[in-house]
Amino acid sequence: MPPKPQGPKDGKSERDRYQASFGLARNGDYGGASEEFKSLLQDFPNGQYAPNANYWLGEIALVQGNLEEAREWFVALLDGYPNSSKVWDGRYKLGTVYHQLGDQQKARNLLEQVAASDARASNLAKKYLQENFQ
């Protein structure tokens, strides 16, 4: 009988691994969370939690002050998972990143898209535009 194939990360489910990664981030272990989210994406690139992992990798990079890395993760979310429920939040965050990077046109375009939507991030985008683009 051939040996049973081992699943990624000791057979833990994608959900369990996502929750563990998120727990690390919530507790301030950004380095550990980042490693775990990246590992999750390697093992489950099209998994249910892949869009969220991209989003949180962007958030972690943003918290750590790495704007370019944050931009890359948010772009990866928008490009790779266009139908995800995280897209509007990612679009809002990407708009704020472009603003911080000095690309006012890209920032305004993204933030106006979010502000005009019925997404949860709509009010955040409206407020950000009002505070930074008036």
C-alpha positions as CSV (number, residue, x, y, z in Angstrom):
1,M,0.0,0.0,0.0
2,P,1.4,3.4,-0.9
3,P,1.9,5.8,2.0
4,K,-0.9,8.3,2.6
5,P,0.1,11.7,1.2
6,Q,0.6,14.2,3.9
7,G,-1.3,17.5,3.5
8,P,0.4,20.8,3.8
9,K,1.4,21.9,7.3
10,D,0.7,18.6,9.1
11,G,-2.7,18.2,7.5
12,K,-4.2,21.3,9.1
13,S,-7.1,22.7,7.1
14,E,-6.9,25.9,5.2
15,R,-9.4,27.4,7.6
16,D,-7.4,26.4,10.7
17,R,-4.2,27.8,9.2
18,Y,-5.9,31.1,8.2
19,Q,-7.3,31.5,11.7
20,A,-3.9,30.8,13.3
21,S,-2.2,33.3,10.9
22,F,-4.8,35.9,11.7
23,G,-4.4,35.3,15.4
24,L,-0.7,36.0,15.1
25,A,-1.4,39.3,13.4
26,R,-4.0,40.2,15.9
27,N,-1.5,39.6,18.7
28,G,1.1,41.8,17.0
29,D,3.4,39.0,15.7
30,Y,3.5,40.6,12.2
31,G,6.6,38.7,11.1
32,G,5.1,35.3,12.1
33,A,1.7,36.2,10.6
34,S,3.3,37.3,7.4
35,E,5.3,34.0,7.1
36,E,2.2,32.0,7.8
37,F,0.0,33.9,5.4
38,K,2.6,33.5,2.7
39,S,2.9,29.7,3.4
40,L,-0.9,29.5,3.3
41,L,-0.9,31.1,-0.1
42,Q,1.8,28.7,-1.4
43,D,-0.3,25.7,-0.3
44,F,-3.7,27.1,-1.2
45,P,-3.2,29.7,-3.9
46,N,-6.9,29.4,-5.0
47,G,-8.3,28.6,-1.6
48,Q,-11.2,30.1,0.1
49,Y,-9.0,32.3,2.3
50,A,-6.4,33.3,-0.4
51,P,-8.0,36.7,-1.0
52,N,-8.1,37.4,2.8
53,A,-4.5,36.3,3.1
54,N,-3.4,38.8,0.4
55,Y,-5.4,41.5,2.1
56,W,-3.8,40.9,5.5
57,L,-0.4,40.7,4.0
58,G,-1.0,44.1,2.6
59,E,-2.2,45.4,6.0
60,I,0.8,43.9,7.7
61,A,3.2,45.6,5.3
62,L,1.2,48.9,5.7
63,V,1.5,48.7,9.5
64,Q,5.2,48.0,9.2
65,G,5.6,51.1,6.9
66,N,6.5,49.1,3.8
67,L,4.3,51.0,1.3
68,E,5.6,49.3,-1.8
69,E,5.1,45.8,-0.4
70,A,1.6,46.8,0.8
71,R,0.9,48.1,-2.8
72,E,2.0,44.8,-4.3
73,W,-0.3,42.7,-2.0
74,F,-3.3,44.9,-2.5
75,V,-2.7,44.8,-6.3
76,A,-2.4,41.0,-6.1
77,L,-5.7,40.9,-4.3
78,L,-7.5,43.0,-6.9
79,D,-5.9,41.3,-9.9
80,G,-6.0,37.7,-8.6
81,Y,-9.4,37.6,-6.9
82,P,-11.6,40.2,-8.6
83,N,-14.9,38.6,-7.3
84,S,-13.8,38.4,-3.7
85,S,-15.7,40.2,-1.0
86,K,-12.3,41.7,0.1
87,V,-11.9,43.6,-3.2
88,W,-13.6,46.8,-2.0
89,D,-11.6,46.9,1.2
90,G,-8.4,46.2,-0.8
91,R,-9.3,49.0,-3.3
92,Y,-9.8,51.4,-0.4
93,K,-6.5,50.5,1.2
94,L,-4.7,50.6,-2.2
95,G,-6.1,54.1,-2.7
96,T,-4.6,55.2,0.7
97,V,-1.3,53.6,-0.2
98,Y,-1.1,55.4,-3.6
99,H,-1.9,58.6,-1.7
100,Q,1.0,58.0,0.7
101,L,3.3,57.1,-2.3
102,G,2.4,60.4,-3.9
103,D,0.3,59.1,-6.8
104,Q,-2.6,61.4,-6.3
105,Q,-4.5,60.5,-9.5
106,K,-4.4,56.7,-8.8
107,A,-5.4,57.3,-5.2
108,R,-8.3,59.6,-6.1
109,N,-9.6,57.2,-8.8
110,L,-9.6,54.2,-6.5
111,L,-11.1,56.1,-3.5
112,E,-13.8,57.6,-5.7
113,Q,-14.7,54.1,-7.0
114,V,-15.1,52.9,-3.4
115,A,-16.9,56.0,-2.3
116,A,-19.5,55.6,-5.1
117,S,-20.1,51.9,-4.2
118,D,-22.4,50.4,-1.6
119,A,-19.4,48.6,0.0
120,R,-18.7,48.8,3.7
121,A,-15.6,50.8,2.9
122,S,-17.6,53.4,1.1
123,N,-17.9,55.7,4.1
124,L,-14.2,55.3,4.9
125,A,-13.4,56.3,1.3
126,K,-15.7,59.4,1.5
127,K,-14.1,60.5,4.7
128,Y,-10.5,59.9,3.3
129,L,-11.3,61.9,0.2
130,Q,-12.8,64.7,2.2
131,E,-9.8,64.9,4.5
132,N,-7.1,64.6,1.9
133,F,-8.5,65.8,-1.5
134,Q,-10.5,68.9,-0.8
